[in-house]
Amino acid sequence: MPSLRVDSMKDIRGLACYLEKRFEMNVQNPFKVVVSKEENYLNILIDGCIRKNGRKYLMVLNHLSDMLAEYILKSYEKKILEKIIARICEKLTKGDRDEIYRIACIRLYTHYDVDICNLIESRRKMISAKIAEYLRSTDRLTLEGFVTFRLGDYVKYLETEVERSIRQFFIERQYEEYINLLTTYVRMQVPRVPELHVFVQKDGSYKVEGTKPFEIPEDVINGFGIPSGEPVIEDDDFMIGFLLTCAPVRIFIHNATLFKNKELLNTIRIVFAECVLLN
């Protein structure tokens, strides 16, 4: 009866339990798990009808490799991620490292812009292929050693995600500082227009109006080169500058769903606390 030995210092009982549950999902399961009571290893016995190194044996190895890859993702990946961040970001504070870890986890497990299932599956396949290749030449696998020395491409993939998370972290920090600067500036300004109405146009431009009798001052209109009869702003940067100059107490944004620049809309909502979205 062919057999494979799997060693793990982390949680051999947990690994055995995980594999047994996965084996139970397959009625024609060719495996049986035997856990050593003396040491941290388990033997995986393979159906005696399957000849070692035969075609069915290689198929069985691929199946087992998939399961072990899933276990590595569940039990080792986040620890590997933490070690990478600790190494690359050793000069950052713990709070900054924790934030980068949070961003990396969003990218790896919950990112809404991509198909997360495909990303996780690609990592599983990457690990599974390495395990299957390794088991074709040996009948013993030590998980910790394998993860450390045999999964270079996988670890490199995680390092790339950490580097992207670091860039995102600093971009978000710069944006936060930018928002704080704008908010402080607005609070220091004397409102030139108590209430301002912004009508988002279908072409992405913005029509601006005051609330009678407090119209937009002529010097503001002239300073931004806006036609007084049809006050329309076409540039996003001009728009934020115009709002900062007017420093309105309240802003009413009409047709908010037409905003093409969602970041600009978010900035306005944060900087100007009294911001009402209307459709």
C-alpha positions as CSV (number, residue, x, y, z in Angstrom):
1,M,0.0,0.0,0.0
2,P,1.6,3.3,-1.1
3,S,2.0,5.9,1.6
4,L,3.1,9.5,2.1
5,R,4.4,11.1,5.3
6,V,3.6,14.7,6.1
7,D,5.4,16.5,9.0
8,S,4.1,19.7,10.6
9,M,5.3,21.4,13.8
10,K,2.4,23.8,13.7
11,D,-0.7,21.7,14.2
12,I,-0.5,18.1,13.0
13,R,-3.9,17.3,14.6
14,G,-5.5,20.2,12.8
15,L,-4.0,19.1,9.5
16,A,-5.2,15.6,10.0
17,C,-8.7,16.8,10.9
18,Y,-8.7,19.0,7.8
19,L,-7.6,16.3,5.5
20,E,-10.1,13.7,6.9
21,K,-13.0,16.2,6.4
22,R,-11.8,16.8,2.8
23,F,-11.5,13.0,2.2
24,E,-15.0,12.4,3.5
25,M,-16.4,14.7,0.7
26,N,-15.3,12.1,-1.9
27,V,-17.2,8.8,-1.8
28,Q,-14.5,7.1,-3.8
29,N,-11.8,8.5,-1.6
30,P,-8.4,6.6,-2.0
31,F,-6.8,8.0,1.1
32,K,-6.6,7.1,4.8
33,V,-4.9,9.3,7.5
34,V,-2.9,7.7,10.3
35,V,-1.6,10.2,12.9
36,S,1.6,9.4,14.8
37,K,1.0,9.8,18.6
38,E,4.7,10.2,19.3
39,E,5.8,12.8,16.8
40,N,4.4,15.6,14.7
41,Y,3.7,13.7,11.5
42,L,0.9,11.8,9.8
43,N,0.9,9.0,7.3
44,I,-1.4,9.2,4.4
45,L,-2.2,5.7,3.1
46,I,-3.2,5.3,-0.5
47,D,-5.5,2.5,-1.8
48,G,-3.5,-0.6,-2.4
49,C,-5.1,-1.0,-5.8
50,I,-3.2,2.1,-7.0
51,R,0.3,1.3,-8.2
52,K,3.0,3.7,-7.1
53,N,4.1,6.1,-9.9
54,G,1.3,4.8,-12.2
55,R,-1.2,7.1,-13.9
56,K,-3.8,6.8,-11.2
57,Y,-1.1,7.4,-8.5
58,L,-0.1,10.7,-10.2
59,M,-3.8,11.7,-10.3
60,V,-4.0,10.9,-6.6
61,L,-0.9,13.1,-5.9
62,N,-2.5,16.0,-7.8
63,H,-5.7,15.6,-5.8
64,L,-3.8,15.5,-2.5
65,S,-1.6,18.4,-3.6
66,D,-4.7,20.6,-4.1
67,M,-5.9,19.8,-0.5
68,L,-2.5,20.6,1.0
69,A,-2.3,23.8,-1.0
70,E,-5.7,24.8,0.4
71,Y,-4.4,24.1,3.9
72,I,-1.3,26.2,3.4
73,L,-3.5,29.1,2.2
74,K,-5.8,28.8,5.2
75,S,-3.1,28.2,7.9
76,Y,0.1,29.8,6.7
77,E,-0.6,32.6,4.2
78,K,-1.5,35.4,6.7
79,K,1.6,34.5,8.9
80,I,3.8,34.7,5.7
81,L,2.2,38.1,5.0
82,E,2.9,39.4,8.5
83,K,6.6,38.3,8.2
84,I,7.0,40.0,4.8
85,I,5.5,43.2,6.1
86,A,7.7,43.1,9.3
87,R,10.8,42.6,7.1
88,I,10.0,45.2,4.4
89,C,8.4,47.8,6.7
90,E,10.7,47.4,9.8
91,K,11.3,51.1,10.0
92,L,7.6,52.0,10.1
93,T,5.6,52.1,13.3
94,K,3.4,49.2,14.4
95,G,0.3,51.2,13.6
96,D,1.5,51.8,10.0
97,R,2.4,48.1,9.6
98,D,-1.0,47.1,10.9
99,E,-2.6,49.4,8.3
100,I,-0.5,48.0,5.5
101,Y,-1.5,44.5,6.6
102,R,-5.2,45.5,6.5
103,I,-4.8,46.9,3.0
104,A,-3.0,43.8,1.9
105,C,-5.8,41.6,3.3
106,I,-8.4,43.6,1.4
107,R,-6.4,43.2,-1.8
108,L,-5.9,39.4,-1.3
109,Y,-9.3,38.4,0.1
110,T,-12.1,41.1,-0.3
111,H,-11.1,43.5,-3.1
112,Y,-14.3,44.5,-4.9
113,D,-12.7,45.5,-8.2
114,V,-11.6,41.9,-9.2
115,D,-12.8,38.3,-9.0
116,I,-11.3,37.3,-5.6
117,C,-12.2,33.6,-6.2
118,N,-9.9,33.6,-9.2
119,L,-7.1,35.3,-7.4
120,I,-7.2,32.8,-4.5
121,E,-7.6,29.9,-7.0
122,S,-4.5,31.1,-8.9
123,R,-2.5,31.1,-5.6
124,R,-3.8,27.6,-4.8
125,K,-2.8,26.3,-8.2
126,M,0.7,27.8,-7.9
127,I,1.2,26.0,-4.5
128,S,-0.4,22.8,-5.6
129,A,1.8,22.5,-8.7
130,K,4.9,22.8,-6.6
131,I,3.7,20.2,-4.1
132,A,2.8,17.7,-6.8
133,E,6.2,18.2,-8.5
134,Y,7.9,17.6,-5.1
135,L,5.9,14.5,-4.2
136,R,6.7,12.8,-7.5
137,S,10.3,12.4,-6.3
138,T,9.8,11.8,-2.6
139,D,7.2,10.3,-0.2
140,R,7.9,12.8,2.7
141,L,6.8,16.4,3.0
142,T,7.7,18.8,5.8
143,L,5.2,21.7,5.5
144,E,7.2,24.4,7.3
145,G,10.4,23.6,5.3
146,F,8.4,23.3,2.0
147,V,6.8,26.7,2.6
148,T,10.1,28.3,3.5
149,F,12.3,26.8,0.8
150,R,10.1,25.6,-2.1
151,L,7.5,28.3,-2.6
152,G,9.7,31.2,-3.8
153,D,7.3,32.2,-6.6
154,Y,4.4,32.2,-4.3
155,V,6.2,34.3,-1.6
156,K,7.4,36.7,-4.4
157,Y,3.7,37.1,-5.4
158,L,2.8,38.0,-1.8
159,E,5.8,40.4,-1.6
160,T,4.5,42.2,-4.7
161,E,1.0,42.6,-3.1
162,V,2.7,44.0,0.0
163,E,4.6,46.5,-2.1
164,R,1.4,47.6,-3.8
165,S,-0.3,47.8,-0.4
166,I,2.6,50.1,0.8
167,R,2.1,52.4,-2.1
168,Q,-1.7,52.5,-1.5
169,F,-1.0,53.2,2.2
170,F,1.1,56.3,1.4
171,I,-1.3,57.5,-1.3
172,E,-4.2,57.3,1.3
173,R,-2.1,59.0,3.9
174,Q,-1.3,61.9,1.5
175,Y,-5.0,62.1,0.6
176,E,-5.8,62.2,4.3
177,E,-3.3,65.0,4.9
178,Y,-4.7,66.9,1.8
179,I,-8.3,66.6,3.2
180,N,-7.1,67.9,6.6
181,L,-5.4,70.8,5.0
182,L,-8.6,71.7,2.9
183,T,-10.8,71.3,5.9
184,T,-8.7,73.6,8.1
185,Y,-8.5,76.2,5.3
186,V,-12.3,76.2,4.9
187,R,-12.9,76.6,8.6
188,M,-10.6,79.7,8.6
189,Q,-12.5,81.3,5.7
190,V,-15.4,83.8,6.0
191,P,-18.2,82.3,3.9
192,R,-18.7,84.4,0.7
193,V,-21.8,82.4,-0.2
194,P,-23.9,81.0,2.7
195,E,-25.5,78.4,0.5
196,L,-24.3,77.1,-2.9
197,H,-26.1,74.9,-5.4
198,V,-24.1,72.8,-7.7
199,F,-25.9,71.2,-10.7
200,V,-23.9,68.4,-12.3
201,Q,-24.4,68.4,-16.1
202,K,-24.5,65.3,-18.3
203,D,-21.2,66.3,-19.9
204,G,-19.4,66.4,-16.6
205,S,-19.4,70.1,-16.1
206,Y,-20.9,71.9,-13.1
207,K,-23.4,74.8,-13.0
208,V,-23.2,76.8,-9.9
209,E,-25.7,79.2,-8.3
210,G,-26.1,81.0,-5.0
211,T,-29.3,81.1,-3.0
212,K,-31.2,84.3,-3.4
213,P,-30.6,87.0,-2.2
214,F,-27.0,85.8,-1.7
215,E,-25.7,85.3,-5.2
216,I,-22.1,84.4,-6.0
217,P,-20.0,87.6,-5.7
218,E,-18.9,89.2,-9.0
219,D,-15.2,89.2,-8.0
220,V,-15.4,85.4,-7.5
221,I,-17.1,84.9,-10.9
222,N,-14.6,87.2,-12.7
223,G,-11.6,85.6,-10.8
224,F,-12.5,82.2,-12.2
225,G,-13.4,83.4,-15.6
226,I,-17.0,82.1,-15.3
227,P,-19.7,83.7,-17.5
228,S,-22.0,85.5,-15.1
229,G,-25.1,84.8,-17.2
230,E,-24.4,81.0,-17.3
231,P,-22.0,80.2,-14.4
232,V,-20.6,76.8,-15.5
233,I,-17.3,75.2,-14.4
234,E,-15.8,72.5,-16.6
235,D,-12.5,71.6,-14.8
236,D,-12.4,69.5,-11.6
237,D,-9.5,71.4,-10.2
238,F,-11.2,74.7,-10.8
239,M,-14.3,73.3,-9.1
240,I,-12.5,72.5,-5.8
241,G,-10.7,75.9,-5.9
242,F,-14.0,77.7,-6.6
243,L,-15.7,75.9,-3.6
244,L,-12.7,76.8,-1.3
245,T,-13.0,80.5,-2.4
246,C,-16.8,80.6,-1.8
247,A,-16.4,78.6,1.5
248,P,-20.2,78.0,1.7
249,V,-21.8,76.9,4.9
250,R,-24.0,74.5,3.0
251,I,-23.7,72.9,-0.5
252,F,-26.6,71.4,-2.3
253,I,-25.4,69.0,-5.1
254,H,-28.0,68.2,-7.7
255,N,-27.8,65.2,-9.9
256,A,-25.0,63.7,-7.7
257,T,-25.2,60.4,-9.6
258,L,-23.8,62.2,-12.7
259,F,-20.5,62.9,-11.0
260,K,-17.8,61.4,-13.2
261,N,-15.0,62.1,-10.7
262,K,-16.2,60.2,-7.6
263,E,-13.0,61.1,-5.7
264,L,-13.9,64.8,-6.1
265,L,-17.4,64.2,-4.8
266,N,-16.0,62.3,-1.8
267,T,-13.6,65.2,-1.1
268,I,-16.4,67.7,-1.2
269,R,-18.5,65.7,1.1
270,I,-15.7,65.4,3.7
271,V,-14.4,68.9,3.5
272,F,-17.8,70.6,3.5
273,A,-19.7,68.9,6.4
274,E,-23.0,70.4,5.4
275,C,-23.2,68.8,2.0
276,V,-26.6,67.6,0.7
277,L,-26.8,65.3,-2.2
278,L,-29.9,65.6,-4.4
279,N,-31.2,63.7,-7.5
